[in-house]
Amino acid sequence: MKVPKEIRTYCPRCKKYTLHSVTLYKPGKRRSLAQGERRYRAKQKGYGSKRKPEQKRTAKVTKKQVLKLKCRVCGYILHRKGIRLKKLEIVEKL
């Protein structure tokens, strides 16, 4: 699916429709000292099996792609709900 590099949409901070630059959302690096990560490592330690079962087969072929929209006026970043698609292409003009 092709998505334009710039989208004119509503900005909640400006309270009007402004131009937004579009990028693909990517999750950041996981923090090793976060409580959940520490708990997970502690549970993995020692004898016995894994904490969660290894998935044998995958049900879904695609992942949900989330668009990150940044307002050109105030710099406010909002996420556009994920769409299931195999390939996302950000193009200059449609």
LUMSEVO-195526 format. One record per atom (N, C-alpha, C): x, z, y; residue number from 1; residue in three letters; atom name. Coordinates in Angstrom, 2 decimals. Layout:
BEGIN
{node {X,Z,Y},NUM,'ALA','CA'} ...
This chain:
BEGIN
{node {0.83,0.00,-1.17},1,'MET','N'} {node {0.00,0.00,0.00},1,'MET','CA'} {node {0.88,0.00,1.24},1,'MET','C'} {node {0.54,-0.83,2.20},2,'LYS','N'} {node {1.29,-0.91,3.44},2,'LYS','CA'} {node {0.62,-0.05,4.51},2,'LYS','C'} {node {1.44,0.75,5.19},3,'VAL','N'} {node {0.96,1.64,6.25},3,'VAL','CA'} {node {1.75,1.32,7.52},3,'VAL','C'} {node {1.07,1.21,8.69},4,'PRO','N'} {node {1.79,0.93,9.93},4,'PRO','CA'} {node {2.70,2.08,10.36},4,'PRO','C'} {node {3.78,1.75,11.06},5,'LYS','N'} {node {4.75,2.74,11.52},5,'LYS','CA'} {node {4.15,3.65,12.59},5,'LYS','C'} {node {3.17,3.13,13.34},6,'GLU','N'} {node {2.50,3.90,14.38},6,'GLU','CA'} {node {0.99,3.82,14.19},6,'GLU','C'} {node {0.34,4.99,14.29},7,'ILE','N'} {node {-1.12,5.07,14.14},7,'ILE','CA'} {node {-1.69,5.78,15.36},7,'ILE','C'} {node {-2.78,5.24,15.90},8,'ARG','N'} {node {-3.46,5.89,17.02},8,'ARG','CA'} {node {-4.55,6.77,16.43},8,'ARG','C'} {node {-4.35,8.09,16.49},9,'THR','N'} {node {-5.29,9.05,15.89},9,'THR','CA'} {node {-5.39,10.31,16.75},9,'THR','C'} {node {-6.32,11.21,16.39},10,'TYR','N'} {node {-6.60,12.41,17.18},10,'TYR','CA'} {node {-5.48,13.45,17.04},10,'TYR','C'} {node {-5.07,14.00,18.18},11,'CYS','N'} {node {-4.08,15.08,18.21},11,'CYS','CA'} {node {-4.79,16.36,18.62},11,'CYS','C'} {node {-4.80,17.39,17.76},12,'PRO','N'} {node {-5.50,18.64,18.10},12,'PRO','CA'} {node {-4.88,19.40,19.26},12,'PRO','C'} {node {-3.59,19.21,19.51},13,'ARG','N'} {node {-2.95,19.92,20.62},13,'ARG','CA'} {node {-3.26,19.24,21.96},13,'ARG','C'} {node {-3.19,17.92,21.99},14,'CYS','N'} {node {-3.51,17.17,23.22},14,'CYS','CA'} {node {-5.02,17.09,23.44},14,'CYS','C'} {node {-5.79,17.27,22.37},15,'LYS','N'} {node {-7.25,17.17,22.35},15,'LYS','CA'} {node {-7.74,15.78,22.76},15,'LYS','C'} {node {-6.97,14.75,22.36},16,'LYS','N'} {node {-7.38,13.37,22.60},16,'LYS','CA'} {node {-6.66,12.45,21.62},16,'LYS','C'} {node {-7.07,11.20,21.60},17,'TYR','N'} {node {-6.45,10.23,20.70},17,'TYR','CA'} {node {-5.13,9.74,21.31},17,'TYR','C'} {node {-4.04,9.90,20.56},18,'THR','N'} {node {-2.72,9.46,21.01},18,'THR','CA'} {node {-2.00,8.70,19.91},18,'THR','C'} {node {-0.88,8.09,20.26},19,'LEU','N'} {node {-0.07,7.37,19.29},19,'LEU','CA'} {node {0.75,8.35,18.46},19,'LEU','C'} {node {0.77,8.15,17.15},20,'HIS','N'} {node {1.54,9.01,16.24},20,'HIS','CA'} {node {2.51,8.14,15.44},20,'HIS','C'} {node {3.74,8.63,15.26},21,'SER','N'} {node {4.69,7.92,14.39},21,'SER','CA'} {node {4.49,8.43,12.96},21,'SER','C'} {node {4.54,7.51,12.00},22,'VAL','N'} {node {4.23,7.82,10.60},22,'VAL','CA'} {node {5.50,7.85,9.76},22,'VAL','C'} {node {5.65,8.93,8.98},23,'THR','N'} {node {6.72,9.02,7.98},23,'THR','CA'} {node {6.13,9.59,6.71},23,'THR','C'} {node {6.87,9.49,5.62},24,'LEU','N'} {node {6.43,10.02,4.34},24,'LEU','CA'} {node {6.86,11.47,4.22},24,'LEU','C'} {node {5.95,12.36,3.84},25,'TYR','N'} {node {6.27,13.79,3.71},25,'TYR','CA'} {node {7.12,14.00,2.47},25,'TYR','C'} {node {8.21,14.74,2.63},26,'LYS','N'} {node {9.05,15.12,1.49},26,'LYS','CA'} {node {9.23,16.63,1.52},26,'LYS','C'} {node {9.00,17.31,0.40},27,'PRO','N'} {node {9.18,18.76,0.39},27,'PRO','CA'} {node {10.64,19.15,0.60},27,'PRO','C'} {node {10.87,20.25,1.30},28,'GLY','N'} {node {12.23,20.70,1.60},28,'GLY','CA'} {node {12.90,21.34,0.41},28,'GLY','C'} {node {14.14,21.76,0.60},29,'LYS','N'} {node {14.92,22.39,-0.46},29,'LYS','CA'} {node {14.33,23.77,-0.75},29,'LYS','C'} {node {14.23,24.11,-2.04},30,'ARG','N'} {node {13.66,25.40,-2.42},30,'ARG','CA'} {node {14.64,26.52,-2.11},30,'ARG','C'} {node {14.12,27.65,-1.58},31,'ARG','N'} {node {14.98,28.78,-1.24},31,'ARG','CA'} {node {15.23,29.62,-2.48},31,'ARG','C'} {node {16.49,29.83,-2.80},32,'SER','N'} {node {16.83,30.56,-4.02},32,'SER','CA'} {node {16.55,32.05,-3.91},32,'SER','C'} {node {16.43,32.57,-2.68},33,'LEU','N'} {node {16.17,34.00,-2.50},33,'LEU','CA'} {node {14.69,34.32,-2.27},33,'LEU','C'} {node {13.82,33.31,-2.36},34,'ALA','N'} {node {12.38,33.55,-2.20},34,'ALA','CA'} {node {11.88,34.35,-3.40},34,'ALA','C'} {node {10.86,35.19,-3.18},35,'GLN','N'} {node {10.36,36.10,-4.21},35,'GLN','CA'} {node {9.97,35.37,-5.49},35,'GLN','C'} {node {9.25,34.29,-5.37},36,'GLY','N'} {node {8.80,33.54,-6.55},36,'GLY','CA'} {node {9.95,32.97,-7.34},36,'GLY','C'} {node {10.97,32.49,-6.65},37,'GLU','N'} {node {12.16,31.91,-7.30},37,'GLU','CA'} {node {12.94,32.98,-8.04},37,'GLU','C'} {node {13.05,34.16,-7.44},38,'ARG','N'} {node {13.75,35.29,-8.08},38,'ARG','CA'} {node {13.01,35.74,-9.33},38,'ARG','C'} {node {11.68,35.82,-9.22},39,'ARG','N'} {node {10.84,36.22,-10.35},39,'ARG','CA'} {node {10.96,35.21,-11.49},39,'ARG','C'} {node {10.96,33.93,-11.13},40,'TYR','N'} {node {11.06,32.85,-12.11},40,'TYR','CA'} {node {12.39,32.93,-12.86},40,'TYR','C'} {node {13.51,33.12,-12.12},41,'ARG','N'} {node {14.83,33.21,-12.76},41,'ARG','CA'} {node {14.95,34.42,-13.67},41,'ARG','C'} {node {14.35,35.55,-13.24},42,'ALA','N'} {node {14.39,36.78,-14.05},42,'ALA','CA'} {node {13.63,36.58,-15.35},42,'ALA','C'} {node {12.51,35.88,-15.30},43,'LYS','N'} {node {11.70,35.64,-16.49},43,'LYS','CA'} {node {12.35,34.65,-17.43},43,'LYS','C'} {node {13.12,33.70,-16.89},44,'GLN','N'} {node {13.79,32.70,-17.72},44,'GLN','CA'} {node {14.96,33.31,-18.48},44,'GLN','C'} {node {15.51,34.40,-17.94},45,'LYS','N'} {node {16.70,35.03,-18.50},45,'LYS','CA'} {node {16.41,35.67,-19.87},45,'LYS','C'} {node {17.42,35.82,-20.69},46,'GLY','N'} {node {17.26,36.54,-21.96},46,'GLY','CA'} {node {16.84,35.64,-23.10},46,'GLY','C'} {node {16.34,36.27,-24.15},47,'TYR','N'} {node {15.93,35.55,-25.35},47,'TYR','CA'} {node {14.50,35.08,-25.24},47,'TYR','C'} {node {14.08,34.26,-26.18},48,'GLY','N'} {node {12.69,33.82,-26.20},48,'GLY','CA'} {node {12.52,32.44,-25.62},48,'GLY','C'} {node {11.28,32.07,-25.46},49,'SER','N'} {node {10.96,30.71,-25.04},49,'SER','CA'} {node {10.93,30.59,-23.52},49,'SER','C'} {node {10.60,29.41,-23.07},50,'LYS','N'} {node {10.46,29.15,-21.63},50,'LYS','CA'} {node {9.26,29.90,-21.09},50,'LYS','C'} {node {9.24,30.09,-19.76},51,'ARG','N'} {node {8.15,30.81,-19.10},51,'ARG','CA'} {node {6.86,30.01,-19.14},51,'ARG','C'} {node {6.99,28.68,-18.99},52,'LYS','N'} {node {5.82,27.80,-19.04},52,'LYS','CA'} {node {6.07,26.73,-20.08},52,'LYS','C'} {node {5.04,26.25,-20.76},53,'PRO','N'} {node {5.24,25.24,-21.80},53,'PRO','CA'} {node {5.70,23.91,-21.21},53,'PRO','C'} {node {6.60,23.24,-21.93},54,'GLU','N'} {node {7.07,21.91,-21.51},54,'GLU','CA'} {node {5.94,20.93,-21.76},54,'GLU','C'} {node {5.63,20.08,-20.78},55,'GLN','N'} {node {4.54,19.13,-20.95},55,'GLN','CA'} {node {4.95,18.03,-21.90},55,'GLN','C'} {node {4.11,17.78,-22.89},56,'LYS','N'} {node {4.39,16.75,-23.88},56,'LYS','CA'} {node {4.11,15.36,-23.32},56,'LYS','C'} {node {2.95,15.21,-22.71},57,'ARG','N'} {node {2.59,13.90,-22.15},57,'ARG','CA'} {node {2.04,14.09,-20.73},57,'ARG','C'} {node {2.21,13.07,-19.92},58,'THR','N'} {node {1.70,13.16,-18.56},58,'THR','CA'} {node {0.36,12.44,-18.46},58,'THR','C'} {node {-0.56,13.06,-17.76},59,'ALA','N'} {node {-1.91,12.50,-17.64},59,'ALA','CA'} {node {-1.98,11.47,-16.52},59,'ALA','C'} {node {-1.22,11.70,-15.47},60,'LYS','N'} {node {-1.31,10.85,-14.29},60,'LYS','CA'} {node {-0.11,9.89,-14.22},60,'LYS','C'} {node {-0.36,8.72,-13.70},61,'VAL','N'} {node {0.68,7.71,-13.56},61,'VAL','CA'} {node {1.28,7.77,-12.15},61,'VAL','C'} {node {0.46,8.19,-11.18},62,'THR','N'} {node {0.89,8.20,-9.78},62,'THR','CA'} {node {0.93,9.61,-9.22},62,'THR','C'} {node {1.62,9.75,-8.07},63,'LYS','N'} {node {1.65,11.02,-7.35},63,'LYS','CA'} {node {0.89,10.84,-6.05},63,'LYS','C'} {node {0.40,11.94,-5.50},64,'LYS','N'} {node {-0.30,11.87,-4.22},64,'LYS','CA'} {node {0.74,11.80,-3.11},64,'LYS','C'} {node {0.68,10.75,-2.31},65,'GLN','N'} {node {1.61,10.57,-1.20},65,'GLN','CA'} {node {0.96,11.13,0.06},65,'GLN','C'} {node {1.69,12.00,0.77},66,'VAL','N'} {node {1.18,12.61,2.00},66,'VAL','CA'} {node {1.89,11.98,3.20},66,'VAL','C'} {node {1.11,11.60,4.21},67,'LEU','N'} {node {1.68,11.02,5.42},67,'LEU','CA'} {node {1.93,12.11,6.46},67,'LEU','C'} {node {3.10,12.07,7.10},68,'LYS','N'} {node {3.44,13.03,8.14},68,'LYS','CA'} {node {3.31,12.30,9.47},68,'LYS','C'} {node {2.37,12.76,10.31},69,'LEU','N'} {node {2.12,12.12,11.61},69,'LEU','CA'} {node {2.67,12.99,12.73},69,'LEU','C'} {node {3.50,12.39,13.59},70,'LYS','N'} {node {4.07,13.13,14.71},70,'LYS','CA'} {node {3.57,12.51,16.01},70,'LYS','C'} {node {2.94,13.36,16.84},71,'CYS','N'} {node {2.38,12.90,18.12},71,'CYS','CA'} {node {3.50,12.47,19.05},71,'CYS','C'} {node {3.31,11.30,19.68},72,'ARG','N'} {node {4.33,10.77,20.58},72,'ARG','CA'} {node {4.33,11.51,21.92},72,'ARG','C'} {node {3.23,12.15,22.27},73,'VAL','N'} {node {3.12,12.83,23.56},73,'VAL','CA'} {node {3.69,14.24,23.51},73,'VAL','C'} {node {3.18,15.06,22.58},74,'CYS','N'} {node {3.58,16.48,22.54},74,'CYS','CA'} {node {4.50,16.83,21.37},74,'CYS','C'} {node {4.64,15.94,20.40},75,'GLY','N'} {node {5.52,16.20,19.26},75,'GLY','CA'} {node {4.89,17.03,18.15},75,'GLY','C'} {node {3.58,17.23,18.21},76,'TYR','N'} {node {2.86,18.01,17.20},76,'TYR','CA'} {node {2.83,17.23,15.89},76,'TYR','C'} {node {3.14,17.91,14.77},77,'ILE','N'} {node {3.16,17.24,13.46},77,'ILE','CA'} {node {1.96,17.68,12.65},77,'ILE','C'} {node {1.24,16.69,12.11},78,'LEU','N'} {node {0.13,17.00,11.21},78,'LEU','CA'} {node {0.24,16.13,9.97},78,'LEU','C'} {node {-0.32,16.61,8.87},79,'HIS','N'} {node {-0.26,15.88,7.61},79,'HIS','CA'} {node {-1.59,15.21,7.32},79,'HIS','C'} {node {-1.52,13.97,6.92},80,'ARG','N'} {node {-2.70,13.22,6.50},80,'ARG','CA'} {node {-2.81,13.39,4.99},80,'ARG','C'} {node {-4.03,13.72,4.54},81,'LYS','N'} {node {-4.27,14.03,3.13},81,'LYS','CA'} {node {-3.70,12.96,2.19},81,'LYS','C'} {node {-3.20,13.42,1.05},82,'GLY','N'} {node {-2.54,12.53,0.09},82,'GLY','CA'} {node {-3.46,11.51,-0.53},82,'GLY','C'} {node {-2.90,10.32,-0.73},83,'ILE','N'} {node {-3.62,9.22,-1.39},83,'ILE','CA'} {node {-2.84,8.92,-2.66},83,'ILE','C'} {node {-3.56,8.67,-3.76},84,'ARG','N'} {node {-2.88,8.30,-4.99},84,'ARG','CA'} {node {-2.48,6.84,-4.95},84,'ARG','C'} {node {-1.19,6.58,-4.98},85,'LEU','N'} {node {-0.72,5.20,-5.06},85,'LEU','CA'} {node {0.68,5.16,-5.65},85,'LEU','C'} {node {1.01,4.00,-6.24},86,'LYS','N'} {node {2.31,3.86,-6.88},86,'LYS','CA'} {node {3.42,3.65,-5.86},86,'LYS','C'} {node {3.16,2.80,-4.86},87,'LYS','N'} {node {4.19,2.48,-3.89},87,'LYS','CA'} {node {3.63,2.51,-2.47},87,'LYS','C'} {node {4.31,3.22,-1.59},88,'LEU','N'} {node {3.91,3.31,-0.19},88,'LEU','CA'} {node {5.00,2.64,0.65},88,'LEU','C'} {node {4.58,1.71,1.51},89,'GLU','N'} {node {5.53,0.98,2.34},89,'GLU','CA'} {node {5.13,1.16,3.80},89,'GLU','C'} {node {6.06,1.67,4.62},90,'ILE','N'} {node {5.79,1.82,6.05},90,'ILE','CA'} {node {6.34,0.59,6.76},90,'ILE','C'} {node {5.43,-0.18,7.36},91,'VAL','N'} {node {5.82,-1.45,7.99},91,'VAL','CA'} {node {5.68,-1.38,9.51},91,'VAL','C'} {node {6.40,-2.25,10.18},92,'GLU','N'} {node {6.41,-2.31,11.65},92,'GLU','CA'} {node {5.02,-2.63,12.21},92,'GLU','C'} {node {4.45,-3.77,11.82},93,'LYS','N'} {node {3.12,-4.20,12.27},93,'LYS','CA'} {node {2.34,-4.70,11.07},93,'LYS','C'} {node {1.04,-4.45,11.08},94,'LEU','N'} {node {0.19,-4.97,9.99},94,'LEU','CA'} {node {-0.46,-6.28,10.36},94,'LEU','C'} 
